[in-house]
Amino acid sequence: MRGIDTPVRKMRREIFKEIAQLAYHSDNLNDDVEALPYKIVNPETPIYRESIYREREIVREQIRLAMGLSLRPEDAPVHVTQGLEESNIDEKYYEPPMIQVIPSACNACPENEYCVTDRCMGCVAHPCQVVCPRGAISTVNGKSVIDQSKCIRCGKCKSVCPYDAVSHQQRPCSAACGVGAIGSDGAGRAVIDSEKCVTCGQCMVSCPFGAIADKSQIFQLIHALESGREIIAQVAPAFVGQFGPAATPGKIKTALKQLGFADVYETAIGADIGAATEAEHYVKEVATGELPFLLTSCCPSWSMLAKKFFPETIDKISNALTPMVATARVIKQEHPDASVVFIGPCVAKKLEASRRSVRSDVDFVITFEELTGMFEAKGIDITKVEEETPIMDATSAGRGYAASGGVASAIEKCVQEYYPDTTVHIEHVESLADCKKILMLAKLGKKNGCLIEGMACPGGCIAGAGTNVAILQAQKALSSFQNEAERKLPPQNAMDEAK
């Protein structure tokens, strides 16, 4: 569903826009929040659900999450505005859990089920029955039927059906989760195991019912912008193309300043620092045999995966600052009194910014999707603003961090340029399932001597949960943005130069 403007995405954007408008204009926040579900949901005919009452209940929970609040409990009478006063501050950090399932919105999809569809031709051969190891398939009225109490979900029936009449139904959120963090409650609705979850957000973008949502800081950020204090944005390299083909980097910079940002930096500055730093780490630690392998540090879900499921690899994760943190520190060296906002494609960055070691560097994190809501609330059409001076902060290598393989490629090129006598072995994987596989191989000693890049989102950051456009569209825009860079590689002493 990525890149398709589905009703789920339209509703999320509508809620972000309405929350932003409250932040800009509301004089009576409690009453306005109470009225918002009635404004958003058609008062006469339900559009997506069986009743307007269910639709409004779901919208209420989506509003709470969009304002940085947690869901209300199902077994206690909690007002929709409960906790709103405490959240109505611009210093509020995200609180776990970052991503939550809205029970009233969940469809309780089948977790893992094979069923015969109406495409069954009732053939004489009945190969599905022949190959079933448990005798779970029988013929009823000339058609095959699967007894779910006997089925062991082996899939053999599906593989032999000549008419493709057997459907394998999986819960979309669970199928998208590479760490098995999606379970079920007593009613069959999805629940997220926070002990396993690495906050990649792929479950959220895969749910066709909009039942999974993350928390937002746009309400608090707008308060900060409206206060008049200095707020500086850093934009992840995946931002190009996210607001339409006519929204050039220069126009986006202008539009951000119209929102109230004092200045705009490329997060790829920090990626340049990271590439140079991790190249040095590889040469001095892996190439010399001090470490068996090195894991890149820029994707927080990848790092979280390693720490949660492969704790023996923790000391192999690069100690290089993530691009977000490195760029924030550059900004605060130049603007010590400013607050820094990271604008990117990633849900996991919200949790990264909440770490005690990062809080002083990054004050707010919002996604491209949330930023779109802010633009709409302000009535800013990016395509019609005047183009600012071009954004030319970073190198082609740093900008390439946005796509899978780009981190490994940047580090490899830095090694080849600055340490030509060192042979570098590179591996890169995308999706949590493949990340787990390569970490298992590394654990078993199969990846010694390698620099391993892991990206939780298939396609890399350009496919993050907070993006607006299809992956191929984003990849094309990113390639053009890389080609526009004046420099191809960061200097060897990128960290020192940044200071």
Beta strands, then each sheet from edge to edge (+ up, - down):
strand 1: 99-101
strand 2: 112-116
strand 3: 137-140
strand 4: 143-146
strand 5: 166-170
strand 6: 182-184
strand 7: 190-192
strand 8: 212-214
strand 9: 231-235
strand 10: 263-266
strand 11: 294-295
strand 12: 339-344
strand 13: 364-367
strand 14: 425-430
strand 15: 450-455
sheet 1: 1+ 8-
sheet 2: 2+ 5-
sheet 3: 3+ 4-
sheet 4: 6+ 7-
sheet 5: 10+ 9+ 12+ 13+
sheet 6: 11+ 15+ 14+
end
